[in-house]
């Protein structure tokens, strides 16, 4: 056990001290935080600016109603629009003056309501120098529509003092019901599922290939001959797999800690950029985090054993490229099947796919993040994965103990089968 521990320690410390590990661990959360900060800062720059506008009413009788309807508020409490001028059926020269004022920055924009607007013959136009500055499009559309509808009702003898309330629709919110309670769904469940699937997919490939390259590097440098002289091959294999697994868990722990900090202090930091800013509410299934760890370990041990066996059969990276393709395709297939889970996580297809040990590390966690399945299904998937992984490790260990000392020509399938029969 002491020698096994030394191998685990060596594999772990060798990797966590590398620049690649530090950059890979820190870069992803920092990139996510930077994107969030940029969005908040951008929203701040747009939302705090009151637009100075003029209303040009060529239809007649709409300018005053539109000006009253532009009552939207910015997050800081300031009005979204300031109507500085309202013109009814102006001459052509006045329109040119308004265009020059927009170009010079005296006005942010002017709204042109054409003749025949109440009959729907032409669309209103919003002339602005910077279209990206408009953040209150809904308020603008609503003010124009309400004024036009009120005018139509008036022409038909109907008195409509508050058209907005008469024609206002009713919003339908999507509420997710779970064992943890009810939360408003704004797409966070879908995003969580995709992020979780991507993290598992990427880390399984990265650490599986890392195990394979570690074996190839030690073979090519002849270090393996020294190691085998003092450590049993099966202990060397398990030490490599466990050491790299510890690296992956360390990376997960750092990401979870950073996510906790963002969750705890994200609103406070966001409010410094934009008062009143908030982060989307997110209620994660209770089984998501532990299941991620369990299925990552199951998937990692399974794929790392296969990659280690491939590394033992090859002497260079070039030789390993072709052999590792079938193993990598299994991971890719599991990720590409996520649409079935997203469409219906409790369907028969989803159940069957999440029981296949090569797909379960990604697909079962996706099911849990979307809609937690019964506990017996999670337990069954874990049991099948563990049994399959134990069998794969047993076969890989037989290939590994012979292949690590084989150099030169890559073994044929017949030779690999012969290795499996060695006792």
Secondary structure, 3 states (H helix, E strand, C coil): CHHHHHHHHHHHHHHHCCHHHHHHHHHHHHHHHHHHHHHHHHHHHHHCCCEEEEEEECCCCCHHHHHHHCCCECCCCCECEEEEEEEECCCHHHHHHHHHHHHHCCCCEEEEECCCHHHCCCCCEEEECCHHHCCCHHHHHHHHHHHHHHHHHHHCCCCCCCHHHHHCCCCCCCEEEECCEEEECCCHHHHHHHHHHHHHHHHHHHHHHHHHHHHHHHHHCCHHHHHHHHCCHHHHHHHHHHHHHHHHHHHHHHHHHHHHHHHHHHHHHHHHHCCCCCCCCCCCCCCHHHHHHHHHHHHHHHHHHHHHHHHHHCCCHHHHHHHHHHHHHHHHHHHHCHHHHHHCCCCHHHHHHHHCHHHHHHHHHHHHHHCCCCHHHHHHHHHHHHHHHHHHHHHHHHHHHHHCCCCCCCCCHHHHHHHHHCC
